[in-house]
Amino acid sequence: MPHHDAESGSQVALPPRTAAAERNSPPPVDEERRHERRNFWLLILYQIVLRTGWIFKTESSIMPAAADALDPTGFARGWLQPLNRFGQSIPPVIAAPRIKNLPQKKRAFIATTASMTLCFLGLTSLWLIPGLAGHPSAAVIYLALYGLFFWAMGVNGLAYNTIQGKLIRPTWRGRLLMIADFVGASSAVICAITLLRQWLYEDHADWAAIFGFTTCLFAAASVMSWFLKEEPDHHHEPPRGIAHIFTRAWQSLREDANFRRLAIVGALFSTSLLLFPHYQALARERLGLGTTWLIWWVVAQNAGTALFSLITGPIADSLGNRLVLRIVTLLIVAGPLAAIASVVWPELGKQAFPAVFLLVGLTPVAQKSFNNYTLEITDPEHHPRYLSTLSLCMAAPIYASPLVTPLIKAVGFEPIYLGVVVLLVLGWLLSFSLTEPRAGRRPIILADDSLTES
């Protein structure tokens, strides 16, 4: 059908978006895919190291607890999720044209991983510099560094997914997710049991050691990013200003009905993140559980990531990411329901509360599945724009996060959690309207046991 190209102002003929066979079949083994196996394992190793470091900065337990240590009023905790989502939404949209125009996307990948490392070095310094953690400005510095970290993280995620879309074929991405998340989460669990328990006490924590270890692992991941093999490409989008960037993002939503539905499903799914900083607060205030329980919560969360990646990875490669999205958008509903059940039956809830974090472990797997589905529904040159637009839409609900703390104080945990459950169910129902981008493709087993499609 004809389509108006806002870049050139001309009418061009585009293939219909239902013609997934042409769009999603991988290119022949050309220069881009010549190093596919090497890059496949490098990206897995990168994710494993990053995932292991991530256990010491989990958004549902560690980071809110550190914020409360600097600011017992809970005010700082309420701003964690807006800063998180702003960094993972607005900066990627602005950076998308630049990343598209980079001949080698790994340049952005390297720079942002290094920036993430420096931000955590700054967070570690809050507790290394004598007297700084007790200064009134410490919480503000913490929030500033946290916000800068997620600016870097947002662009890093865009660069990572763009590189994955360029270098790894669609039917290998599920196994990449499965191996990286399973091994990374398993490694994180081992580190938590052996190290984190030495740094957490009943009423305080050794935050310098916790964040220092994260800094070291992020630095190791930064080094690994240099070893990717990527041939230059020649996509070009002339600079037209920030307003045009957001116009193009809106255009993607307006003209692609399936992508628009995906963005709504993603936004509804993201309402579950509103509850992340408050799970540990609920356990502390309603169940009387102390800081040492953080160990078992982060262990359960990473065990959940490992478990769900084992389930969803093979399904994604063999049956498609659409089915995976239907599964994860239903399972995520169980997290807030389990939290409510724990306070209704507190004696059982104290011992079973790690099950809440087991379900929270589904979140990173689900977010990667949203990205992988997005990579399949548009052409590679549009990947940065589509991915960044999806991140923007998924971030939208999180800007209500500062309201959650006062609402919980006003009406209690239960009504807020049940309201989120309703929104999550709506997202799951809407996921059934998404199209299958792999229609018309069939896998072929080659002699060297690698996969391609026809």
N, C-alpha and C positions, 0 to 999 in steps of 0.2 A: 504494500500500500504506500502511497506517497506520504512523505514526511517533510515538514519544514525544518531545515537545519539552522538553528539559531546562530551557529558559528559563522556560516557563510551567507545566510539569507536566501539560499536557493532551495528548490524542491529536489529531493533525492528519493530514489526508490529503495526502500529497506525491505528485507525479507520479513515475513510475519514472525512474531515472537513465538508462535507455536512450532516453528520449524527448528526444533531443538536438535535434530540430528546433525544439521550442518553447523550450528553454533557450538555445540558441546563436544562434538567428536574431536579428539586431540589431533594436533597437526602431525605430519610425518616426522620421523626422527631427523630434525633439522638442527641448525645451530642452537636454537633455544633449548631443545630437549637432549642435546648430546651429553650433557652432564646430569641427566635426570636422577640416576641412582645415587650419585655422589651428593647432590643437593637434597634428595629425599632423606638420607641419613643424617646430613648436617642439620637440616631443619628439625629432625627428631631430637638430636642431641641438644640443640639450642633450647628447644621446648622443655626437655627433661631438666636441664640445669636451671632454667628460669622458673619452672614449676617447683623445684626443690627450694629455691630461694623464696618463692611466693608464700610458702606455708608459714614463714615467719612474719608475714605482713597481711594475713587474711583480713578481708574487709568486714567479715561477720563477727570477728572476735578480737584479734590482736590489735588492729589499728584503732577500733573504738576504745579498747581498754587503755591503750597508750594515751589517747586523747583525754580520757577521763582522769588519768594519772596527772596530767598537766592542768586540767580544768574540771574539777569535781562537779561543777554545776551542770554538766552535760551539754552546754551550749556548743562547744567545739565539736562534740560528737554529731550534733545535728547538721553540721555543715560538711561532713565528710562525703556523703553521697552526692550532693550537688557539685562539689569540686571534682569528684571522681567523674561524674557523667559529663560535666562541662568539658573537661579535658579530653574525654573520649568521643565528643560529638562536634563541637565547634572547630577546634584546631584541625581535625582531619578533613572537614569540608573545605576549609581554607587551603590546606596543603594538597588536596587532591589534584588540582591542575599541575602543580609543581612536580608531584610524584609521577603523574602521567608523562610529563615532558622529560623526566630524567632518563637518559639512555640506559643507565644501570640503576634499578630501583634499590639495590643493596646499599647505595650511598646513604639514603635516608634511613635505612634499617640500621646501619652501623652508627650513625650520628645519634639516633634516638635511644638506642640501647646504652650508649656511653652517657647520655644525659640522664637516663633513669638511674644509672650507677651513681652519678654525682649527687643527685637529689637524695639518695639514701645515705650517702656519706654525710650530707648535711644533717639529716635526721639523727644519725648516730652521734654527731657532734653535740647535739642538744644535751646528751647525757655524759659526754666525755669532757666537756668544758665545765670546770667546777662552778657551781652556783647557777648555771644557766637554766637548768630544768626548773628551778624554784623561782625564777624571775617572772613577773607578771606578763612579759612579752613572749614567754616560751610557747604558749598555746597559739599565738598569732604566727610565730615563726613556723611552728609545726604545720599549721594549716596552709601557709604559703608554700612550703616545700612539698607538702602533700599535693597541692594544686598543680605545681610545676611538674611534679612527677607524672601526673596523669595527662598533662599536656603532651609530654614526651611519649607516654604510654599510648595515647590515642593515635598519634601519628605513626608510632612504631607498629601498632596493630594494623593500620592501613597499609603500611609498607610491607609487613609480613604477608598479609593476605593477597596483596597485589603480586608479590614475588611468587607465592604459592600458586596463584592462578596462572602465572606466566610459565613457571618451571615444572609444575607437577600436574599430571593429567587428572581429570575428574575422578576416575575410579581408583586412584591411589590415595586420594585425600582422606577418605574414611580410615584407611589403615594407618596413615600418618597420624591422625588424631588419636586413634586407638593406642598405638605403640607409645607415642609421646606422653599422652595423659596417663596411661597405665603405669609405665615405668617411672615417669616423673612423680606421680602421686605416691607410688610405692617408696621411692627414694625419700620423698618428703616425710612420709610416715616414720621411716626409720630414723631420720634426723630429728623429728619431733620427739620421739620416744627417748632417744639417746642424748640429745642436747637440750631441747626445750625444757624438759623436766628439771634440768640443772639451773635454769634461769628464771623459773617461775616459783613464787612463794605464795603463801596464803593471802597476804595483804599487799604485796608489791611484786615487781619484776625487774630483772636486769635488762633494761631496754637497750643499753649500749651494746651488750653482747648479742641480743636478738637482732637488732638492726644492722650491726656490724657484720654478722654472718650473711645476712641478705645482701649487703653491699659487695661482699667477696664473690658470691655466686653470680650476681648481676654483672660484675666485672668479667668473670669467666665467660659468661654468655656473650658479652660484648666482643671479646677476642674471637670467639667462634664465628661471629657474623662476617668477619673478614674473609673467611675461606670459601664462601659461596662462589660458584662459577656461574656467571650470568653474561650472556651475550647482549650487546647493546640493541635496543629497538629504536624505532623512529616515529613514535607517536608525538604529535605536536598539537598543542592548544594555545593559541595566542593569548597573552594576558589581557583581561578585560575588567579587572577590578573585583573587589570583594562582593559587591552587589550582584554582579553577573554570576559569580560562583553559586550564590544561594538561589538565584533565578534558575540556573541549570539543575540544581538539586530539586527544586519544586517542579520543574519541567519533567524530570524523571518520574516523579510521583503522579503527575497529571496525565502523562501519556501512556504509562505502562500500568494497566489495571492490576495485573498480578503482583507487580512489585509494590503497588500501593497497598494491596491486601497484606502482603508480607510485612510491610512497615507497621501496619496497625497491629498485626499479631505480635510483632517484636515489641511494640510499645506496651501492649497489655502484659506481655511476659515480664517486661522490665519493672512492673509495679511490685514484683516480688522483691526487688532490690531495695525498696523503701524500708523493708523490715530488717535488712541485714545488720545495721548497727545496734538494733534493739533486741536481738536474740539473747546476747550476753547480758544485757540490762534486765531482761525479763527473768532470766535464770538467777541473777544476783538478787533482784528485788522480791520476786515472788517465791523462789525456791531456796534462797539463802545459800547459793553455791558460790564458792570463793574463786580466787584467781587461778589456783592450781588446776581447776577443771578446764582451763583453756587448752591444756595439753591434749586432753581426750577429745575436745571439740574439733581442734584442727586435725587430729588423727582421723576422726570420723569423717570430716569434710573431705579430706584427701582420699580416704578409702572409698567414699561415694564417687569421687571423680574417676578413680581407677575402675570401679565397678561399672559405672554408666558408660565409660568409654569403651569397655570390652563389649558391651551390648550394642551401642549405637554405631561403632565403627564399621563392623561387618554389614550391618543393615544398610548403612549409607552407601557402601560400595556396591552391594548386590541389588538393593531394592530402591535406593535413592534417598536423598536428604528430605524430601517431602514427608515420607513416612516417619523419619526420625523426628521432624518438627512436631508431628502429631503426637508422638510418644512423649517427648520432653515437655511439651506444653500441658499435658495431662499430669505427668508425674510431679511437676513442680508444685501443684496444688497441695500435695501431701505435706509439704514443709510447714506452712503456717497452721494447717490443721493439727499436725503433731505438736506444735508449740502450744496451741490452745489446750489440747488434751493433757499436756504435761502439768498445766496449772490447775486443771479440773481435778486430776488425780495426783496430787503432789508427791505422795510417798513413792508411787511408781515413776512419776515424772522426773524426780531427782536422778534416778538411776538410768532412765531411758532417754534423758535429754540429748545425749550424743546422736540419737537417731534423727533429731531435727537437723543437725549439721551433716549427717550422712546424705540427707535429701538436698541440702544446700550445695553439696558437692556436684550436683547435676548442673549447676549454673554455667561454669566455664565450658562444659561439653555442649550445652545448648547454644551458647553464644557462638561457638565455632561452627556449629551446625547451621545456624542462621547465615553466617558468612559463606559457608560452603555452598548452600543453596543459592545465595546471591551470585556467586561466581559462575553458576551454571545457567543463569537466566539472561545473561547479556554478554556481549562481545568483550574480549580482553581489554581493548582500548578504553572501555567504559567502566572497567572494574573499580578504579579509584573513586569515581563519582558515585557509583551505586553503593559501594561499601561505606563511604563516608556519609551518604544520605541515610542509609539504614542506621548507622550509629547515631546520627542526629535524631532520628525518630524514636529510637530505643531510649535515648537519654531524656526525652521530653517529660515523662512522668516523674523523673528523679528530682526535678526542680521543686517539687512539693515536699521534699524531705525535711526542710527546716520546720514545716508545720506538724510533722509527725510527733515530735517530742512533746510539744504543748497539748496536742490532741490526746496523746496517751495519758498525760497527767490529768486531763479534763474528764475523759470517759473510760480510761483503762485500756489495757492491751487488747482484750477480746474483740470489741467492735471494730478496731482498726484492722486486726488480722482477718476477721471475717469479711470486711469490705474488700480487702485485697484478694481473698479467695474468689469472690464473685467476679472480679475483673479477670482473674486468671482463667476461670472457666469460660468466660466469653472469648478469650484469646484462643483457647483450645478448640472451641466450636468453629471459629472463623478459619482455623488452619485447614479445615476440610474443603475450603473454597480455593486453595492454592493449586496451581497446575503442576503437572509432572514434566519437567524439562527434558527428561530422557526418553520420552515417547519415541518409538521407532528405532531405538538403538539396540544392538545385541552384542554381548561380549564375544571376543574371539581369543582363544588360548593359543599363543604363539609357541614356537619351538623352544624358545629360551625361557618359557613359563612366565613371561611378562604379559600384561594385559593391554589390549587396545580395544577400540570399538569400530564398528562399521556403520 
